[in-house]
Amino acid sequence: MRLKVEFTTEPFDLEEAPAHALVAREVIEAADLDAVDVGPFGNTAEGGADVVLAAVDALLRKSLGAGATRISLQVNVIGEGE
């Protein structure tokens, strides 16, 4: 099964990326995902279910630990190939 995750971390800071946003980016970029798109207001990543779910777990734990007060995410099944 393949999954796509879309997420944002808050609070926002338009002047400088906050620590929790940088941590989230590091987690997603370090995971063995097939596609990653990191932007200022939203991020997406795709991959096999186990990899995406492990990345989401790390993302939640590390972003909250780095000061995120809210994390919005959506996970969608995009294929059954893995």
Secondary structure by P-SEA (a helix, b strand, c coil): cbbbbbbcccccccccccaaaaaaaaaaaaccccbbbbccccccccccaaaaaaaaaaaaaaaaaacccccccccccccccc
